[in-house]
Amino acid sequence: MTGADVDYGGYLIEREIGRGGHAGVYLAHHRDDPDTRVALKVLDESHRSPAEQGRLDREFAFASALAHPHIVAVYRHGPFWLAMQYVDGGKATGLRTLQDRLATLTQVAAALDYAHRRGVVHSDVKPANILIHADFGRAGAVLTDFGAAHAVVEDVWHRARHSGNPEVSLPYTAPEILRGKAPSAASDEYALACTAVELLTGAPPFPAQCAADLADAHLRLLPPPLSDTLGPAARAADVVVQRALAKFPARRYESCADFVEELSRALLSHAGPPKPVET
């Protein structure tokens, strides 16, 4: 059992600060440096298979190879645990203003484009994987969880097909992934666009009732206009989002930064601000 008296490579747990489907995240410190806090991710005992350890190893390998102010820093890892940067402001969904939410999207887009230039696709972009610093104006947002990431040179779908069904976050999954294609920078952009819709309206673009309907929506349906929620002044943003959520990757923006730049211009150029997001 995980507890305050358990030692993970010298890291000592103080308290739980988050929980996912397969792991808990704890505020911790190293016994030799009690004043420096880290976030310690520990796999639940029921999820300590070789495959889960492999995902944790990949998360460390990819994140440690990327040095960017808006990508989570990782420090050390071992059997069933990973020590990383502690981000103290919670999730991006807690931001209250349009400007801060657009700033977060801008920072995450820059982080994704940086990773893409280095041949790394995140493959799990969603609001839950974007954390913010308490001093947001100074330090901004951080993209986390590279456990699903891969190098562009890998045949990921072939690997996933031979190791069980790939895990996807269906509300943010690009159509080409559902068709069996390998993830790419363009599929990260699609997920970022779904994330943008959720940050701006309070819900992802396709809030279907079941997995089959949700997959069908990604494959066939146009996203509901942002202006339905944000008001007529946001109509210019509808075109931007529709392009970023194009069913075919080649029709999307050249980069994540291009998408968010156009979105910000469309939302900030009108006279009156959109209605605030209810959270």
C-alpha positions as CSV (number, residue, x, y, z in Angstrom):
1,M,0.0,0.0,0.0
2,T,1.2,3.5,-0.8
3,G,1.7,5.7,2.3
4,A,3.8,8.4,3.8
5,D,6.3,5.9,5.2
6,V,7.0,4.3,1.7
7,D,10.3,5.2,0.0
8,Y,10.5,5.3,-3.8
9,G,14.1,5.8,-4.7
10,G,14.6,8.2,-1.8
11,Y,11.4,10.1,-2.5
12,L,9.0,10.3,0.5
13,I,5.3,10.8,0.0
14,E,3.6,13.6,1.9
15,R,0.0,13.5,0.5
16,E,-2.1,12.6,-2.5
17,I,-2.7,15.4,-5.0
18,G,-4.3,13.6,-7.9
19,R,-5.5,10.3,-9.3
20,G,-5.9,8.9,-12.7
21,G,-7.2,5.6,-14.0
22,H,-4.0,3.6,-13.3
23,A,-2.0,5.7,-10.9
24,G,-2.0,8.1,-8.0
25,V,0.0,11.3,-8.0
26,Y,1.5,12.5,-4.7
27,L,3.3,15.5,-3.4
28,A,6.7,14.2,-2.3
29,H,10.3,15.2,-1.5
30,H,13.6,13.5,-1.5
31,R,15.1,12.5,1.8
32,D,18.2,14.5,1.0
33,D,16.4,17.6,-0.1
34,P,13.2,18.0,2.0
35,D,12.6,21.6,0.9
36,T,12.1,20.7,-2.8
37,R,8.7,19.3,-3.7
38,V,8.1,16.9,-6.6
39,A,5.0,15.2,-8.0
40,L,5.5,11.4,-7.6
41,K,3.4,9.3,-9.9
42,V,2.9,5.8,-8.6
43,L,1.1,3.0,-10.4
44,D,-1.7,1.4,-8.5
45,E,-0.9,-2.2,-7.4
46,S,-3.6,-3.5,-9.8
47,H,-1.8,-1.8,-12.7
48,R,1.8,-2.9,-12.3
49,S,2.0,-5.2,-15.4
50,P,5.0,-5.1,-17.7
51,A,2.9,-3.1,-20.2
52,E,2.1,-0.5,-17.6
53,Q,5.7,-0.3,-16.6
54,G,6.6,0.1,-20.2
55,R,4.2,3.0,-20.6
56,L,5.8,4.7,-17.6
57,D,9.3,4.1,-19.0
58,R,8.2,5.7,-22.3
59,E,6.7,8.6,-20.5
60,F,10.1,9.2,-18.8
61,A,12.1,8.7,-22.0
62,F,10.1,11.1,-24.1
63,A,9.6,13.8,-21.5
64,S,13.3,13.7,-20.4
65,A,14.4,14.2,-24.0
66,L,12.3,17.4,-24.3
67,A,13.4,20.7,-22.6
68,H,10.7,23.3,-22.9
69,P,9.2,25.7,-20.4
70,H,5.7,24.3,-21.1
71,I,6.5,20.6,-21.0
72,V,6.6,18.9,-17.6
73,A,10.1,18.2,-16.4
74,V,10.9,14.7,-15.2
75,Y,13.7,13.8,-12.8
76,R,13.9,10.1,-12.1
77,H,11.9,6.9,-12.3
78,G,12.0,3.4,-11.1
79,P,9.7,0.3,-10.7
80,F,6.1,1.6,-10.8
81,W,7.0,5.3,-10.0
82,L,8.1,8.5,-11.7
83,A,9.3,11.8,-10.1
84,M,8.5,14.9,-12.0
85,Q,8.0,18.7,-11.7
86,Y,5.3,19.7,-9.2
87,V,2.9,22.2,-10.8
88,D,1.0,23.9,-8.1
89,G,-2.0,25.6,-9.7
90,G,-4.3,22.7,-10.7
91,K,-5.8,22.1,-14.2
92,A,-6.3,24.6,-17.0
93,T,-10.0,24.2,-16.7
94,G,-9.8,26.3,-13.5
95,L,-8.7,29.4,-15.4
96,R,-11.4,32.1,-15.4
97,T,-10.7,34.5,-18.2
98,L,-10.7,34.1,-22.0
99,Q,-7.3,35.7,-22.2
100,D,-5.8,33.2,-19.7
101,R,-7.3,30.2,-21.5
102,L,-6.0,31.5,-24.9
103,A,-2.6,32.0,-23.3
104,T,-2.7,28.4,-22.1
105,L,-3.6,27.2,-25.6
106,T,-0.8,29.3,-27.1
107,Q,1.8,27.8,-24.7
108,V,0.6,24.2,-25.2
109,A,0.7,24.8,-29.0
110,A,4.3,26.0,-28.7
111,A,5.2,22.9,-26.6
112,L,3.6,20.6,-29.1
113,D,5.2,22.2,-32.1
114,Y,8.6,21.9,-30.3
115,A,8.0,18.2,-29.7
116,H,6.9,17.7,-33.3
117,R,10.1,19.3,-34.6
118,R,12.0,16.7,-32.6
119,G,9.9,13.8,-34.0
120,V,7.7,13.3,-30.9
121,V,3.9,13.1,-31.0
122,H,2.2,13.5,-27.6
123,S,-0.9,11.4,-28.6
124,D,-3.0,12.3,-25.5
125,V,-3.6,16.0,-25.6
126,K,-6.6,16.9,-23.4
127,P,-7.5,19.3,-20.6
128,A,-6.7,16.8,-17.9
129,N,-3.1,16.8,-19.2
130,I,-2.6,20.5,-19.0
131,L,-1.7,21.9,-15.6
132,I,-1.1,25.5,-14.6
133,H,1.2,27.2,-12.1
134,A,-0.4,29.1,-9.3
135,D,1.5,32.2,-10.5
136,F,0.0,31.8,-14.0
137,G,1.1,35.2,-15.2
138,R,4.8,34.3,-14.6
139,A,5.0,30.6,-15.4
140,G,1.9,29.7,-17.3
141,A,0.8,26.2,-18.3
142,V,2.5,22.8,-18.6
143,L,1.7,19.9,-20.8
144,T,2.0,16.6,-18.9
145,D,1.7,12.8,-19.4
146,F,3.8,11.6,-22.3
147,G,2.9,8.0,-21.5
148,A,1.1,7.6,-24.9
149,A,3.8,9.5,-26.8
150,H,5.8,8.0,-29.7
151,A,8.5,8.8,-32.1
152,V,7.3,9.6,-35.6
153,V,9.6,7.0,-37.1
154,E,7.8,4.2,-35.1
155,D,5.0,2.2,-36.6
156,V,2.9,2.8,-33.6
157,W,-0.3,1.3,-34.8
158,H,1.4,-1.9,-35.8
159,R,2.9,-2.0,-32.3
160,A,-0.4,-1.3,-30.6
161,R,-2.3,-3.8,-32.7
162,H,0.1,-6.5,-31.6
163,S,-0.1,-5.5,-27.9
164,G,-3.8,-5.1,-27.4
165,N,-6.2,-2.3,-28.2
166,P,-4.5,1.2,-28.0
167,E,-5.7,3.4,-25.3
168,V,-7.3,6.6,-26.6
169,S,-9.1,9.5,-24.9
170,L,-12.1,9.3,-27.2
171,P,-13.5,12.8,-26.8
172,Y,-10.2,14.2,-28.3
173,T,-9.3,11.4,-30.8
174,A,-8.7,12.4,-34.4
175,P,-10.7,10.5,-37.2
176,E,-7.5,9.1,-38.7
177,I,-6.6,7.3,-35.4
178,L,-10.1,5.8,-35.4
179,R,-9.4,4.6,-39.0
180,G,-6.3,2.8,-37.9
181,K,-3.6,5.3,-38.9
182,A,-0.6,6.1,-36.8
183,P,-0.7,9.3,-34.7
184,S,0.9,12.4,-36.1
185,A,1.4,16.1,-35.5
186,A,-1.9,16.6,-37.2
187,S,-3.7,14.3,-34.8
188,D,-2.2,16.3,-31.9
189,E,-3.6,19.4,-33.5
190,Y,-7.0,17.9,-33.7
191,A,-6.9,16.9,-30.0
192,L,-5.7,20.4,-29.2
193,A,-8.7,21.8,-31.1
194,C,-11.0,19.6,-29.1
195,T,-9.3,20.8,-26.0
196,A,-9.7,24.4,-27.1
197,V,-13.5,23.9,-27.5
198,E,-13.7,22.4,-24.0
199,L,-11.7,25.3,-22.5
200,L,-13.9,27.9,-24.2
201,T,-17.3,26.3,-23.9
202,G,-17.1,23.9,-21.0
203,A,-17.5,20.7,-23.0
204,P,-15.7,18.9,-25.8
205,P,-17.1,19.3,-29.4
206,F,-18.9,15.9,-29.5
207,P,-20.5,15.1,-26.1
208,A,-22.0,11.8,-27.4
209,Q,-23.8,9.4,-25.0
210,C,-21.8,6.3,-25.9
211,A,-18.4,5.4,-27.4
212,A,-19.8,4.3,-30.7
213,D,-21.7,7.5,-31.2
214,L,-18.7,9.5,-30.2
215,A,-16.5,7.7,-32.6
216,D,-19.1,8.2,-35.4
217,A,-19.3,11.9,-34.6
218,H,-15.5,12.3,-35.0
219,L,-15.7,10.4,-38.3
220,R,-18.7,12.1,-39.9
221,L,-20.1,15.2,-38.1
222,L,-19.2,18.8,-38.1
223,P,-18.5,20.3,-34.7
224,P,-21.2,22.5,-33.2
225,P,-20.4,26.2,-33.7
226,L,-18.6,27.9,-30.9
227,S,-21.0,30.8,-31.5
228,D,-23.8,28.6,-30.3
229,T,-22.3,29.0,-26.8
230,L,-20.2,32.1,-27.0
231,G,-22.6,34.3,-29.0
232,P,-22.7,35.7,-32.5
233,A,-19.5,37.7,-32.0
234,A,-17.5,34.4,-32.0
235,R,-18.6,33.3,-35.5
236,A,-15.2,34.0,-36.9
237,A,-13.8,31.4,-34.6
238,D,-16.2,28.7,-36.0
239,V,-14.3,28.6,-39.3
240,V,-11.0,28.3,-37.4
241,V,-12.1,25.4,-35.3
242,Q,-13.7,23.6,-38.2
243,R,-10.4,23.7,-40.1
244,A,-8.5,22.4,-37.1
245,L,-11.1,19.6,-36.7
246,A,-11.1,18.7,-40.4
247,K,-11.7,15.0,-41.0
248,F,-8.6,14.8,-43.2
249,P,-5.2,15.8,-41.6
250,A,-4.0,17.6,-44.7
251,R,-6.8,20.1,-44.4
252,R,-5.8,21.3,-40.9
253,Y,-3.4,24.1,-40.1
254,E,0.3,23.7,-40.7
255,S,1.1,23.8,-37.0
256,C,-0.6,24.0,-33.7
257,A,0.7,27.5,-33.2
258,D,-0.9,28.6,-36.5
259,F,-4.3,27.2,-35.3
260,V,-4.2,28.9,-31.9
261,E,-3.0,32.2,-33.4
262,E,-5.9,32.3,-35.8
263,L,-8.3,31.3,-33.0
264,S,-7.0,34.0,-30.7
265,R,-7.3,36.6,-33.5
266,A,-10.9,35.6,-34.2
267,L,-12.0,35.7,-30.6
268,L,-10.1,38.8,-29.5
269,S,-10.9,41.0,-32.5
270,H,-14.6,41.6,-31.9
271,A,-15.8,44.5,-29.8
272,G,-17.3,42.5,-26.9
273,P,-15.9,39.5,-25.1
274,P,-17.6,36.1,-25.3
275,K,-19.7,35.0,-22.4
276,P,-17.6,33.5,-19.6
277,V,-17.2,29.7,-19.4
278,E,-19.3,28.1,-16.7
279,T,-17.1,25.7,-14.6
